[in-house]
Amino acid sequence: MSRWSDIILSRRGEQPPDDPAGTPWGPWYPVPSCVGIVVRVRRSRISPEEARELYAWAYEFKSNLPRPVGFQYKVHPNRDGPFDRLARSLPPGEILRGSVILPTAGPVWIDARLIG
Protein backbone atom coordinates (compact mmCIF):
# COMPACT_ATOMS: atom_id res chain seq x y z
CA MET A 1 0.00 0.00 0.00
CA SER A 2 1.22 3.46 -0.84
CA ARG A 3 2.14 6.01 1.81
CA TRP A 4 1.17 9.66 1.44
CA SER A 5 3.79 12.08 0.29
CA ASP A 6 4.38 15.34 2.07
CA ILE A 7 1.44 17.71 1.83
CA ILE A 8 2.44 20.42 -0.60
CA LEU A 9 1.20 23.62 1.00
CA SER A 10 0.65 26.92 -0.69
CA ARG A 11 0.18 30.10 1.23
CA ARG A 12 -2.97 32.12 0.58
CA GLY A 13 -2.23 35.62 -0.53
CA GLU A 14 1.13 34.67 -2.04
CA GLN A 15 -0.08 35.57 -5.52
CA PRO A 16 -1.17 39.05 -6.58
CA PRO A 17 -4.76 38.90 -7.95
CA ASP A 18 -3.87 39.80 -11.53
CA ASP A 19 -0.52 38.03 -11.82
CA PRO A 20 -1.00 35.48 -14.63
CA ALA A 21 2.32 33.84 -13.87
CA GLY A 22 1.09 32.68 -10.46
CA THR A 23 3.32 31.58 -7.61
CA PRO A 24 6.94 30.58 -8.21
CA TRP A 25 7.89 26.91 -8.36
CA GLY A 26 8.15 25.39 -4.93
CA PRO A 27 11.10 23.27 -3.82
CA TRP A 28 11.49 19.65 -4.88
CA TYR A 29 9.89 17.27 -2.36
CA PRO A 30 10.59 13.52 -2.21
CA VAL A 31 7.59 11.27 -2.81
CA PRO A 32 7.94 8.71 0.03
CA SER A 33 5.89 6.11 -1.84
CA CYS A 34 8.31 6.21 -4.78
CA VAL A 35 11.90 6.33 -3.62
CA GLY A 36 13.94 8.31 -6.13
CA ILE A 37 10.98 10.36 -7.42
CA VAL A 38 10.63 14.05 -6.49
CA VAL A 39 7.84 16.55 -7.20
CA ARG A 40 7.31 20.31 -7.14
CA VAL A 41 4.27 22.51 -7.80
CA ARG A 42 3.20 26.05 -8.63
CA ARG A 43 -0.24 27.63 -8.54
CA SER A 44 -2.05 30.14 -10.74
CA ARG A 45 -5.46 31.62 -10.11
CA ILE A 46 -8.02 31.29 -12.89
CA SER A 47 -10.82 33.79 -13.34
CA PRO A 48 -13.78 32.95 -11.14
CA GLU A 49 -16.65 31.07 -12.75
CA GLU A 50 -20.06 31.66 -11.26
CA ALA A 51 -18.63 33.00 -7.97
CA ARG A 52 -16.30 29.98 -7.66
CA GLU A 53 -12.54 30.46 -7.74
CA LEU A 54 -10.44 27.91 -9.60
CA TYR A 55 -6.71 27.34 -9.51
CA ALA A 56 -4.39 25.77 -12.07
CA TRP A 57 -1.80 23.61 -10.33
CA ALA A 58 1.24 22.88 -12.50
CA TYR A 59 3.43 20.01 -11.32
CA GLU A 60 6.72 18.44 -12.28
CA PHE A 61 7.92 14.97 -11.35
CA LYS A 62 11.58 14.05 -11.78
CA SER A 63 13.23 10.66 -11.50
CA ASN A 64 16.58 10.32 -9.75
CA LEU A 65 16.66 6.57 -10.39
CA PRO A 66 19.32 5.04 -12.68
CA ARG A 67 16.77 3.43 -15.02
CA PRO A 68 13.46 4.43 -16.64
CA VAL A 69 10.55 4.08 -14.22
CA GLY A 70 6.76 3.99 -14.53
CA PHE A 71 4.34 5.12 -11.84
CA GLN A 72 0.72 6.02 -11.21
CA TYR A 73 0.11 9.33 -9.49
CA LYS A 74 -2.53 11.72 -8.26
CA VAL A 75 -2.83 15.45 -7.62
CA HIS A 76 -6.03 16.19 -5.66
CA PRO A 77 -7.45 18.58 -3.08
CA ASN A 78 -7.98 15.69 -0.64
CA ARG A 79 -6.24 12.44 0.23
CA ASP A 80 -9.07 10.22 -1.08
CA GLY A 81 -8.56 11.03 -4.76
CA PRO A 82 -7.81 8.13 -7.12
CA PHE A 83 -4.48 7.39 -8.79
CA ASP A 84 -5.83 8.63 -12.11
CA ARG A 85 -2.66 9.61 -13.98
CA LEU A 86 0.17 7.55 -15.41
CA ALA A 87 3.86 8.12 -16.15
CA ARG A 88 5.38 5.51 -18.46
CA SER A 89 9.13 4.97 -18.66
CA LEU A 90 10.30 8.27 -17.21
CA PRO A 91 14.06 8.30 -17.94
CA PRO A 92 16.61 9.28 -15.26
CA GLY A 93 16.82 13.05 -14.80
CA GLU A 94 13.89 13.74 -17.17
CA ILE A 95 10.93 15.82 -16.01
CA LEU A 96 7.26 14.89 -16.42
CA ARG A 97 5.13 18.04 -16.56
CA GLY A 98 1.40 18.40 -16.19
CA SER A 99 -1.35 20.48 -14.68
CA VAL A 100 -4.73 20.11 -13.09
CA ILE A 101 -7.49 22.60 -12.28
CA LEU A 102 -8.75 22.43 -8.71
CA PRO A 103 -11.22 24.51 -6.64
CA THR A 104 -8.65 25.13 -3.90
CA ALA A 105 -5.70 27.44 -3.28
CA GLY A 106 -4.17 24.66 -1.19
CA PRO A 107 -3.16 22.41 0.26
CA VAL A 108 -3.04 19.74 -2.44
CA TRP A 109 -2.29 16.05 -1.97
CA ILE A 110 0.28 14.41 -4.24
CA ASP A 111 1.08 10.73 -4.13
CA ALA A 112 2.54 8.15 -6.47
CA ARG A 113 3.16 4.42 -6.63
CA LEU A 114 5.58 2.52 -8.83
CA ILE A 115 4.25 0.14 -11.44
CA GLY A 116 5.93 -3.00 -12.78
SULCORCOR-V733306 format. One record per residue. N is the residue number from 1. RES is the residue in one letter. PHI is phi in degrees with one decimal (* if undefined). BURIAL is + if it has 24 or more other ideal C-beta (glycine too) atoms within 12 Angstrom, else -. Layout:
BEGIN
n res phi burial
N RES PHI BURIAL
N RES PHI BURIAL
END
This chain:
BEGIN
n res phi burial
1 M * -
2 S -80.5 +
3 R -92.9 -
4 W -79.2 +
5 S -75.0 +
6 D -57.8 -
7 I -73.7 -
8 I -88.5 +
9 L -97.1 -
10 S -121.5 +
11 R -91.7 -
12 R -62.7 -
13 G 83.8 -
14 E -74.3 -
15 Q -111.6 +
16 P -60.4 -
17 P -57.1 -
18 D -110.8 -
19 D -90.1 -
20 P -68.7 -
21 A -72.4 -
22 G 78.5 +
23 T -75.9 +
24 P -71.7 -
25 W -61.6 -
26 G -78.5 +
27 P -71.2 -
28 W -75.8 -
29 Y -114.9 +
30 P -69.9 +
31 V -99.2 +
32 P -56.5 -
33 S -73.7 +
34 C -130.8 +
35 V -55.5 -
36 G 93.7 +
37 I -110.9 +
38 V -124.2 +
39 V -142.1 +
40 R -142.1 +
41 V -135.6 +
42 R -144.7 +
43 R -126.4 +
44 S -131.5 +
45 R -84.7 +
46 I -104.3 -
47 S -51.4 -
48 P -63.5 -
49 E -115.1 -
50 E 50.9 -
51 A 64.8 -
52 R -122.8 -
53 E -82.8 -
54 L -125.3 -
55 Y -128.9 +
56 A -93.5 +
57 W -104.5 +
58 A -91.0 +
59 Y -137.1 +
60 E -136.8 +
61 F -105.9 +
62 K -135.0 +
63 S -99.3 +
64 N -105.7 -
65 L -82.5 -
66 P -79.2 -
67 R -137.7 -
68 P -59.7 -
69 V -137.0 +
70 G -114.4 +
71 F -155.9 +
72 Q -94.8 +
73 Y -148.1 +
74 K -143.6 +
75 V -134.8 +
76 H -140.9 +
77 P -76.7 +
78 N -140.8 -
79 R -72.7 -
80 D -88.9 -
81 G -65.0 -
82 P -78.2 -
83 F -77.7 +
84 D -107.0 -
85 R -128.6 +
86 L -137.5 -
87 A -113.6 +
88 R -110.0 -
89 S 49.8 -
90 L -74.2 +
91 P -69.3 -
92 P -56.9 -
93 G 78.5 -
94 E -77.2 -
95 I -115.5 -
96 L -98.2 +
97 R -110.2 -
98 G -166.0 +
99 S -152.7 -
100 V -146.1 +
101 I -100.6 -
102 L -131.0 +
103 P -87.0 -
104 T -139.7 +
105 A -86.1 +
106 G 136.3 +
107 P -77.5 +
108 V -119.9 +
109 W -105.8 +
110 I -126.9 +
111 D -146.0 +
112 A -150.8 +
113 R -145.5 +
114 L -66.7 +
115 I -120.1 -
116 G -55.4 -
END
